[in-house]
Amino acid sequence: MKKAKAIPVPPPPGYLEEWRATNNTCLVTGATDGIGRALAIRLADAGQTLVIVGRSKEKVSAVLKDVGDAGPHHSHRGFVADLSLISEVDRLADEISQKLPNLSRIVLCAAETPGFRGITGEGIEAGFAVNYLSRFQLLSKITPLLKDQSAPRVVSFASPVTKFELPDLNILNDPDCELDSWDRGRAHTNCNLLFLMELADQLKDTDICINAFGPGLVLTKQMQGYSAMRRFWLGMKSSLVGKSAPYAALPAMHMLLSPDFAGKTGGFYECGTKIPPDTQILSKEIRQQFWTETTQLVHLAQANKG
Ligand SMILES: NC(=O)c1ccc[n+]([C@@H]2O[C@H](COP(=O)([O-])OP(=O)(O)OC[C@H]3O[C@@H](n4cnc5c(N)ncnc54)[C@H](OP(=O)(O)O)[C@@H]3O)[C@@H](O)[C@H]2O)c1
C-alpha cells in the first residue's frame, strides 16, 4: 500500500485563498537565489509580509522588487548580512529583534555552494558557518522574540533523507581536511538535523514549532560545487525527478502557513513525506554534547572577531 503523504503536494484546491486570509511576517534567509527566492515570492503572493536576507545589497534590492510585485499590499523589507561571519549573524539578530516585533515565521535557506570555502577571519570554515553555525546562532539569539509571538514556526532546509553520521566539528573546520564536497555537505546537513531536534525538544513547552525540510533534487547553483562526475549524475537524476524551485517551495509553504501544521514540531520532512530520525539524533546525550561543542565554536568565532 502506498504511504500517505504528510504534506499534500501540490496543495489542495483553495489553499491560496486560505493562506491569503492570513498575514504573517516571514523571514527568509538565502532569499536571493534558488528555492529561497522562489519561496519568498510565493509567500508574498500568498498574502504574507516578507523579510528577506541576502549577502548582496544589489540582489536583495532586486528580489525585494519581485516580492513587492507579487505581494503589493504589504510593505516588505530586506536585510544584508554575510552569514559566514558570526559577528554579522549577531548584528542581524539584534536588528531583527529591534525592528521586527511581529516576526512569526522563519525560513533558514541560505547555503554556500558545496566544498571548502576558506577559513574566515573568525577562524571558521566559511561554508560550515553559512550552512550550520549561522543557523544555530540566529535561532538561539531570536528565540526570545519568537516566544513573544502567537504560534511561531521555523522551517530549516536540511534534508532528512541524508545518511546520518555523527559530524566532527574539528574536522569540518580543519583547512587540511580531505572531505569531498558531497561528504562535507552531508555533514553540514547532519549538524542541522541534530541541532533542530535538540532545539525543538528544548522548546517543546512553548508555542514555537521547529521542523526540518528537504526539498528533494532541485537544479540550482548548489550543483556547481560538485565534481564533474557528480554533476553529470545529478543532471541525469534531475531530468527524471528534479523539480523547479517554485514547485520545491510548496511543501515548505504548507509547513509555514497551513492550519494542518499548527502545533507540529520536531518533525523531519522530505518533500511531502515525514521521515523518522536516525536513532543517534534521538539520543538526548549526543545532542547535548553536540550543542555544547557548537556553543564553544560560536564563542571562538566571537573571540576571534578581534
Ligand atoms: N537544490 C537542491 O537540490 C537542494 C537539495 C537539498 C537541500 N537543499 C537546501 O535547500 C536550501 C536552498 O538551496 P538552493 O538550492 O536554493 O541554494 P542556492 O540556489 O545556492 O541559494 C543559496 C542562497 O544562500 C545564499 N548565501 C550563500 N552564502 C551566503 C552568505 N555567506 N551569506 C548570506 N547568504 C548566503 C545565496 O546568496 P547569493 O544569491 O548571494 O549567492 C543564495 O541566496 C539550502 O539550504 C540547501 O542546502 C537544496
The ligand as a MOL file (V3000), in Angstrom:
LIG
                    3D

  0  0  0     0  0            999 V3000
M  V30 BEGIN CTAB
M  V30 COUNTS 48 52 0 0 0
M  V30 BEGIN ATOM
M  V30 1 N 18.9930 22.4050 -4.5890 0
M  V30 2 C 18.8170 21.1950 -4.0570 0
M  V30 3 O 18.6620 20.1660 -4.7640 0
M  V30 4 C 18.8040 21.0210 -2.5770 0
M  V30 5 C 18.7280 19.7170 -2.0660 0
M  V30 6 C 18.7120 19.5440 -0.6860 0
M  V30 7 C 18.7640 20.6510 0.1590 0
M  V30 8 N 18.8440 21.8980 -0.3730 0 CHG=1
M  V30 9 C 18.8940 23.0260 0.5670 0
M  V30 10 O 17.9100 23.9740 0.2150 0
M  V30 11 C 18.3510 25.2960 0.5620 0
M  V30 12 C 18.2540 26.1910 -0.6490 0
M  V30 13 O 19.0930 25.6480 -1.6500 0
M  V30 14 P 19.2080 26.2480 -3.1110 0
M  V30 15 O 19.4960 25.1010 -3.9960 0
M  V30 16 O 18.0680 27.1470 -3.3920 0 CHG=-1
M  V30 17 O 20.5630 27.1200 -2.9590 0
M  V30 18 P 21.1500 28.3030 -3.8640 0
M  V30 19 O 20.3760 28.4650 -5.1060 0
M  V30 20 O 22.6120 28.0380 -3.9550 0
M  V30 21 O 20.9030 29.5960 -2.9470 0
M  V30 22 C 21.6110 29.7370 -1.7660 0
M  V30 23 C 21.2770 31.0610 -1.1350 0
M  V30 24 O 22.1080 31.1980 0.0290 0
M  V30 25 C 22.7460 32.4790 -0.0440 0
M  V30 26 N 24.0530 32.5150 0.6110 0
M  V30 27 C 25.1570 31.7960 0.3090 0
M  V30 28 N 26.1920 32.2010 1.0630 0
M  V30 29 C 25.7330 33.1930 1.8660 0
M  V30 30 C 26.3330 34.0370 2.8430 0
M  V30 31 N 27.6330 33.9510 3.1540 0
M  V30 32 N 25.5520 34.9480 3.4750 0
M  V30 33 C 24.2530 35.0850 3.1550 0
M  V30 34 N 23.6210 34.3370 2.2260 0
M  V30 35 C 24.3630 33.4030 1.5810 0
M  V30 36 C 22.9090 32.7170 -1.5550 0
M  V30 37 O 23.1910 34.0950 -1.7720 0
M  V30 38 P 23.6760 34.6410 -3.2200 0
M  V30 39 O 22.4240 34.8100 -4.0140 0
M  V30 40 O 24.3660 35.9130 -2.8830 0
M  V30 41 O 24.6040 33.6090 -3.7960 0
M  V30 42 C 21.5520 32.2510 -2.0550 0
M  V30 43 O 20.5750 33.2330 -1.8390 0
M  V30 44 C 19.7830 25.1340 1.0770 0
M  V30 45 O 19.7650 25.1060 2.4690 0
M  V30 46 C 20.2140 23.7940 0.5100 0
M  V30 47 O 21.1950 23.1680 1.2940 0
M  V30 48 C 18.8610 22.1140 -1.7200 0
M  V30 END ATOM
M  V30 BEGIN BOND
M  V30 1 1 1 2
M  V30 2 2 2 3
M  V30 3 1 2 4
M  V30 4 1 4 5
M  V30 5 2 4 48
M  V30 6 2 5 6
M  V30 7 1 6 7
M  V30 8 2 7 8
M  V30 9 1 8 9
M  V30 10 1 8 48
M  V30 11 1 9 10
M  V30 12 1 9 46
M  V30 13 1 10 11
M  V30 14 1 11 12
M  V30 15 1 11 44
M  V30 16 1 12 13
M  V30 17 1 13 14
M  V30 18 2 14 15
M  V30 19 1 14 16
M  V30 20 1 14 17
M  V30 21 1 17 18
M  V30 22 2 18 19
M  V30 23 1 18 20
M  V30 24 1 18 21
M  V30 25 1 21 22
M  V30 26 1 22 23
M  V30 27 1 23 24
M  V30 28 1 23 42
M  V30 29 1 24 25
M  V30 30 1 25 26
M  V30 31 1 25 36
M  V30 32 1 26 27
M  V30 33 1 26 35
M  V30 34 2 27 28
M  V30 35 1 28 29
M  V30 36 1 29 30
M  V30 37 2 29 35
M  V30 38 1 30 31
M  V30 39 2 30 32
M  V30 40 1 32 33
M  V30 41 2 33 34
M  V30 42 1 34 35
M  V30 43 1 36 37
M  V30 44 1 36 42
M  V30 45 1 37 38
M  V30 46 2 38 39
M  V30 47 1 38 40
M  V30 48 1 38 41
M  V30 49 1 42 43
M  V30 50 1 44 45
M  V30 51 1 44 46
M  V30 52 1 46 47
M  V30 END BOND
M  V30 END CTAB
M  END
